[in-house]
Amino acid sequence: MDLSRPIGRPPKYRNAVIMHIVLPLELKQFLRDLSTKTGRSMSELIVEALLNYYKEVRIGNIRLREREKRAIDVMRELEIKRIERELKAHESDVERLEQLRAQNIMYVNYRGMSIYIWDAIVRKQNSLHGLMKKIVGLEKYGLDLYKYAEKVRELIERLEKIK
């Protein structure tokens, strides 16, 4: 019998400490169930979750520092401001078209021409669809434009109601 080897499993971490933590009962039960299903200890599951969180936060901070130095952020800000201005103008136009339609106006002035109001509504819808395509295209640059897309959809639907 070789007594020079320690008995039991080797420690997972060389420099480890024991911490007493307070968990909500629901989380403890979840960990116990997950531990049973996976065959891993609750301690292993908690350490893995904390390591993943640590990596995410650390990498996130590195990315934030990198982003501060990038010109694409300037472009993002400009595009968002442009979209906000366009949306404000479109909303004003939609409100005006709704008012004219409620008054049973048949013709509107559009770029110096007199056109049927229905044509003006269709042109405004097409313009809004174009803005929606721009918004979708800009998402590839990491912009969160969901609320603007929702607003465009709302304006298109409002125009659809008055057609």
Backbone bond lengths (Angstrom), bond angles and torsions (degrees), N, CA, C in turn:
res aa  C-N    CA-C-N  psi(-1)  N-CA   C-N-CA  omega(-1)  CA-C   N-CA-C  phi
1 M - - - 1.430 - - 1.538 108.24 -
2 D 1.357 115.11 130.16 1.464 120.89 -177.45 1.525 109.08 -94.99
3 L 1.334 117.44 110.96 1.458 122.20 -177.81 1.530 112.80 -90.98
4 S 1.335 117.30 -2.11 1.458 119.63 -178.61 1.529 111.75 -77.83
5 R 1.309 117.10 -19.53 1.464 120.98 178.35 1.514 109.97 -89.34
6 P 1.367 115.81 139.48 1.477 117.76 176.80 1.523 110.56 -71.47
7 I 1.308 115.23 152.01 1.456 121.52 179.71 1.531 108.45 -90.45
8 G 1.336 117.64 144.19 1.452 122.47 179.48 1.522 110.97 96.61
9 R 1.305 115.05 -177.80 1.463 118.11 -178.86 1.519 110.48 -80.72
10 P 1.313 116.58 151.45 1.469 119.15 179.49 1.528 110.46 -72.06
11 P 1.318 117.39 152.80 1.462 119.58 -179.71 1.524 111.12 -66.62
12 K 1.332 116.42 143.81 1.467 121.20 -179.24 1.519 111.57 -74.43
13 Y 1.304 116.66 -36.69 1.465 121.51 -175.51 1.525 108.48 -122.71
14 R 1.328 116.06 133.51 1.469 119.40 -178.62 1.518 111.46 -68.80
15 N 1.306 116.69 -49.43 1.464 120.98 -179.31 1.521 108.11 -105.93
16 A 1.288 116.47 89.78 1.459 120.63 -176.85 1.521 110.12 -121.77
17 V 1.314 115.17 152.82 1.459 121.14 175.61 1.518 108.07 -130.30
18 I 1.288 115.21 158.21 1.458 121.03 176.83 1.520 107.18 -99.97
19 M 1.338 115.71 129.86 1.461 121.00 179.18 1.516 109.24 -120.17
20 H 1.285 115.09 139.94 1.456 120.05 173.25 1.525 106.50 -94.77
21 I 1.329 117.39 120.06 1.463 120.29 178.83 1.519 109.33 -122.86
22 V 1.308 114.13 152.17 1.464 120.48 178.43 1.526 107.15 -106.31
23 L 1.330 115.62 121.87 1.464 122.09 -179.12 1.516 109.95 -115.16
24 P 1.312 116.84 148.37 1.471 118.26 170.24 1.526 108.98 -62.08
25 L 1.308 116.36 145.41 1.462 121.60 -177.57 1.528 111.30 -55.84
26 E 1.314 116.59 -39.65 1.465 121.82 -179.60 1.532 111.29 -60.95
27 L 1.337 116.85 -41.13 1.464 121.23 179.12 1.524 110.78 -68.69
28 K 1.325 116.57 -39.92 1.459 119.65 178.09 1.530 110.54 -61.91
29 Q 1.327 116.31 -42.78 1.462 119.93 178.92 1.520 111.08 -63.83
30 F 1.336 116.31 -40.81 1.466 120.90 177.16 1.525 110.35 -60.03
31 L 1.334 116.22 -46.17 1.471 120.11 179.54 1.525 111.28 -63.29
32 R 1.336 116.83 -40.28 1.465 120.25 179.23 1.537 110.41 -62.56
33 D 1.344 116.41 -44.85 1.468 120.46 179.01 1.526 111.10 -63.66
34 L 1.335 116.10 -44.17 1.463 120.27 179.34 1.521 111.06 -64.57
35 S 1.310 116.15 -37.86 1.460 121.28 177.99 1.529 110.54 -62.34
36 T 1.302 116.17 -42.66 1.467 121.05 178.81 1.526 111.03 -64.68
37 K 1.326 116.08 -43.32 1.470 120.42 -178.54 1.521 112.51 -67.92
38 T 1.327 116.89 -39.22 1.467 120.08 -173.75 1.522 113.42 -94.31
39 G 1.336 116.76 -15.96 1.459 119.23 -178.40 1.526 112.38 77.21
40 R 1.303 116.45 15.71 1.465 121.15 178.68 1.512 108.67 -110.01
41 S 1.309 115.90 152.05 1.467 118.87 -178.43 1.529 110.49 -72.88
42 M 1.330 114.59 157.39 1.466 119.25 177.24 1.523 109.76 -61.95
43 S 1.299 117.14 -35.89 1.459 121.23 178.71 1.531 110.64 -61.56
44 E 1.330 116.93 -44.22 1.470 120.61 178.05 1.522 111.32 -60.08
45 L 1.329 116.32 -43.14 1.461 120.67 -179.35 1.528 111.53 -63.64
46 I 1.316 117.07 -41.76 1.460 120.91 179.43 1.528 110.58 -66.75
47 V 1.331 116.68 -43.77 1.466 120.17 179.36 1.526 109.96 -62.13
48 E 1.321 117.33 -42.74 1.474 120.36 179.45 1.535 110.72 -62.54
49 A 1.317 116.36 -42.94 1.467 119.89 179.94 1.530 110.74 -63.85
50 L 1.320 116.65 -42.62 1.466 119.97 179.55 1.532 111.38 -67.26
51 L 1.330 116.84 -39.16 1.479 119.67 177.69 1.521 110.95 -63.74
52 N 1.329 116.73 -42.15 1.471 119.75 177.57 1.520 110.98 -62.35
53 Y 1.316 116.38 -42.52 1.464 120.45 178.86 1.529 109.86 -63.82
54 Y 1.322 116.06 -44.28 1.465 121.16 179.52 1.532 110.86 -59.03
55 K 1.328 116.76 -45.27 1.466 120.53 179.38 1.524 110.69 -63.67
56 E 1.329 116.46 -42.64 1.465 120.58 -178.91 1.527 111.06 -63.21
57 V 1.312 116.62 -44.49 1.463 120.53 -179.79 1.519 110.36 -66.61
58 R 1.329 116.26 -43.86 1.463 119.92 -179.18 1.520 111.04 -63.96
59 I 1.321 116.96 -45.96 1.465 121.00 179.10 1.517 109.33 -66.52
60 G 1.324 117.64 -39.44 1.458 121.10 177.96 1.517 111.76 -59.92
61 N 1.331 117.03 -41.40 1.463 120.55 178.61 1.521 111.05 -66.15
62 I 1.316 117.30 -38.59 1.464 120.63 177.73 1.518 109.38 -63.88
63 R 1.325 116.95 -43.11 1.463 120.40 179.18 1.526 111.30 -63.49
64 L 1.337 116.75 -39.10 1.462 119.16 178.35 1.514 111.11 -62.26
65 R 1.330 116.71 -41.72 1.457 119.53 178.93 1.518 110.58 -64.74
66 E 1.342 116.81 -39.33 1.465 120.23 178.76 1.516 110.58 -65.58
67 R 1.322 117.10 -40.63 1.463 120.92 -176.55 1.516 112.19 -65.11
68 E 1.309 117.86 -30.96 1.450 120.35 179.99 1.525 111.11 -60.11
69 K 1.305 116.60 -23.35 1.454 121.31 -174.43 1.524 113.11 -98.84
70 R 1.321 118.00 5.22 1.457 119.96 -172.02 1.517 112.02 -103.89
71 A 1.309 115.54 141.10 1.463 121.78 179.49 1.523 111.78 -71.68
72 I 1.315 117.28 -22.01 1.462 120.27 -177.90 1.529 110.81 -62.14
73 D 1.330 117.18 -27.91 1.463 119.83 178.15 1.525 111.36 -65.10
74 V 1.330 116.86 -36.65 1.463 120.78 177.01 1.520 108.76 -63.84
75 M 1.334 116.30 -44.06 1.456 120.90 178.69 1.528 110.58 -61.89
76 R 1.315 117.37 -40.90 1.469 121.04 179.31 1.525 110.85 -59.92
77 E 1.327 116.26 -47.34 1.460 119.87 -179.84 1.522 111.36 -61.03
78 L 1.341 116.49 -43.91 1.463 119.91 179.38 1.522 111.70 -62.49
79 E 1.316 116.81 -42.77 1.467 120.73 -179.31 1.517 111.59 -65.21
80 I 1.318 116.86 -40.50 1.466 119.42 179.19 1.524 110.03 -64.20
81 K 1.328 117.28 -42.93 1.468 120.16 178.07 1.529 110.80 -62.91
82 R 1.331 116.33 -40.22 1.466 120.15 179.29 1.528 110.37 -63.78
83 I 1.308 116.82 -43.75 1.463 120.79 179.23 1.525 110.19 -63.52
84 E 1.319 117.36 -41.35 1.468 120.03 179.00 1.528 110.92 -62.44
85 R 1.346 117.22 -42.68 1.466 120.27 178.00 1.524 111.32 -63.63
86 E 1.334 115.98 -44.76 1.467 119.81 179.21 1.517 111.18 -61.40
87 L 1.318 116.02 -43.28 1.465 119.43 -179.61 1.525 111.46 -63.30
88 K 1.317 116.35 -40.07 1.466 120.10 179.18 1.535 109.72 -62.25
89 A 1.336 116.63 -44.06 1.470 120.66 179.52 1.528 110.56 -65.12
90 H 1.337 117.41 -43.23 1.463 121.01 178.87 1.521 110.88 -62.54
91 E 1.321 116.76 -41.68 1.457 119.99 -179.32 1.530 110.41 -62.94
92 S 1.310 116.33 -41.50 1.457 120.52 177.55 1.529 110.72 -61.69
93 D 1.333 116.90 -43.60 1.465 121.11 178.63 1.529 111.68 -63.18
94 V 1.337 116.37 -41.89 1.464 120.33 179.98 1.531 110.01 -63.67
95 E 1.320 116.85 -43.03 1.470 119.85 177.99 1.525 110.74 -60.37
96 R 1.323 116.56 -42.46 1.468 120.94 179.31 1.526 110.90 -63.88
97 L 1.333 116.90 -43.11 1.467 120.16 178.30 1.531 110.98 -63.88
98 E 1.330 117.21 -38.47 1.462 120.55 178.01 1.541 110.36 -63.07
99 Q 1.319 115.99 -42.17 1.471 119.74 178.87 1.525 111.26 -63.75
100 L 1.332 115.86 -45.43 1.466 119.85 -179.52 1.523 111.21 -63.53
101 R 1.308 115.80 -40.14 1.475 120.50 -179.80 1.533 109.87 -65.82
102 A 1.338 116.89 -38.71 1.468 121.03 178.56 1.526 110.87 -64.59
103 Q 1.328 116.80 -28.29 1.472 121.58 178.95 1.536 111.99 -88.68
104 N 1.340 116.60 4.60 1.466 123.25 -178.95 1.532 112.73 58.73
105 I 1.309 116.49 35.65 1.467 121.77 175.30 1.524 107.53 -74.00
106 M 1.319 116.85 132.78 1.463 121.01 -176.66 1.536 113.23 -93.71
107 Y 1.325 116.37 -31.83 1.462 120.35 -176.75 1.530 109.77 -123.11
108 V 1.334 115.54 145.95 1.463 121.18 175.60 1.515 108.98 -130.66
109 N 1.299 115.05 157.64 1.453 120.77 177.77 1.525 108.28 -87.14
110 Y 1.321 116.74 122.94 1.454 121.44 -178.54 1.518 108.04 -132.70
111 R 1.330 116.06 110.82 1.460 122.12 179.64 1.530 112.45 50.70
112 G 1.300 115.37 45.12 1.456 120.62 176.93 1.512 114.37 82.49
113 M 1.326 118.10 2.50 1.465 121.84 179.36 1.522 109.18 -116.78
114 S 1.299 114.96 153.86 1.451 120.21 174.34 1.531 107.13 -98.55
115 I 1.347 116.39 118.93 1.478 120.10 -178.48 1.524 108.74 -129.11
116 Y 1.348 114.69 161.55 1.458 119.80 174.97 1.529 108.65 -60.49
117 I 1.301 115.67 144.38 1.462 120.19 179.51 1.530 110.48 -62.14
118 W 1.338 116.00 -34.46 1.460 119.64 178.80 1.525 110.09 -60.13
119 D 1.344 117.42 -41.37 1.470 120.63 177.75 1.523 111.02 -63.48
120 A 1.326 116.83 -39.13 1.462 120.34 178.86 1.533 110.67 -64.05
121 I 1.334 115.77 -38.65 1.473 120.26 178.58 1.521 109.98 -64.46
122 V 1.319 117.07 -45.62 1.472 121.35 -179.67 1.526 110.29 -63.34
123 R 1.331 116.75 -42.41 1.472 119.95 178.76 1.526 110.77 -62.64
124 K 1.317 116.77 -40.17 1.467 120.13 179.48 1.523 110.16 -67.07
125 Q 1.334 117.21 -39.31 1.466 119.84 176.69 1.526 110.64 -62.83
126 N 1.318 117.02 -43.44 1.465 120.03 178.54 1.524 111.20 -61.45
127 S 1.314 115.78 -39.70 1.460 120.45 177.91 1.531 110.84 -63.86
128 L 1.328 115.97 -40.24 1.469 120.04 177.70 1.529 111.68 -67.02
129 H 1.333 116.55 -36.98 1.474 119.31 176.17 1.521 109.84 -63.66
130 G 1.327 116.72 -38.10 1.464 120.59 176.43 1.517 111.58 -62.77
131 L 1.329 116.80 -40.99 1.462 120.63 177.47 1.525 110.31 -64.72
132 M 1.324 116.91 -38.35 1.471 120.40 177.93 1.525 110.28 -61.49
133 K 1.327 117.30 -41.67 1.469 120.45 178.15 1.524 111.08 -63.49
134 K 1.327 117.24 -38.99 1.469 120.57 176.49 1.521 110.34 -61.44
135 I 1.329 115.64 -44.22 1.463 120.61 -179.30 1.521 110.42 -60.81
136 V 1.313 116.42 -46.75 1.469 120.13 179.54 1.522 110.16 -62.67
137 G 1.319 117.00 -41.00 1.461 120.67 178.74 1.520 112.91 -64.27
138 L 1.321 116.90 -33.52 1.461 120.57 -178.87 1.523 113.02 -76.77
139 E 1.318 117.68 -17.29 1.465 119.47 178.83 1.521 112.10 -63.19
140 K 1.314 117.68 -23.20 1.474 119.70 178.65 1.521 111.58 -66.45
141 Y 1.329 116.91 -16.69 1.460 120.59 177.16 1.524 112.13 -91.09
142 G 1.308 116.38 10.04 1.457 120.94 176.09 1.513 114.44 84.82
143 L 1.311 116.93 16.77 1.463 119.85 178.14 1.523 109.95 -82.74
144 D 1.311 116.39 140.01 1.459 121.09 175.78 1.526 106.90 -96.14
145 L 1.308 116.51 97.24 1.462 121.95 -172.52 1.529 112.90 -113.25
146 Y 1.309 117.26 19.13 1.463 120.97 -175.98 1.520 111.89 -58.48
147 K 1.335 117.04 -44.64 1.467 118.99 -176.64 1.533 110.93 -65.52
148 Y 1.327 117.35 -31.22 1.460 120.16 177.95 1.536 110.13 -72.60
149 A 1.318 116.72 -39.51 1.465 120.57 177.10 1.529 110.11 -63.03
150 E 1.331 116.69 -39.33 1.464 120.83 176.83 1.520 110.68 -60.88
151 K 1.319 116.88 -42.59 1.466 121.35 -179.54 1.524 110.40 -64.80
152 V 1.340 117.13 -42.02 1.470 120.52 178.00 1.520 109.78 -61.03
153 R 1.333 116.26 -44.37 1.469 119.98 178.92 1.524 111.06 -60.20
154 E 1.321 116.50 -42.21 1.464 120.84 179.11 1.536 110.45 -60.50
155 L 1.332 117.58 -44.05 1.464 120.81 -179.85 1.525 111.38 -64.89
156 I 1.335 116.50 -41.50 1.471 120.42 177.99 1.525 109.85 -61.10
157 E 1.328 116.97 -43.29 1.468 120.73 -179.73 1.531 111.59 -66.85
158 R 1.318 116.97 -36.82 1.468 119.82 176.79 1.527 110.90 -63.02
159 L 1.320 115.42 -39.98 1.478 118.99 177.86 1.519 111.43 -67.47
160 E 1.311 115.82 -36.94 1.462 120.84 179.57 1.537 110.28 -61.52
161 K 1.320 117.17 -35.90 1.459 121.81 -179.09 1.523 112.29 -67.56
162 I 1.327 117.51 -31.45 1.465 119.47 -176.17 1.527 112.96 -96.20
163 K 1.290 117.76 -0.83 1.481 120.73 -179.91 1.493 110.87 -62.02
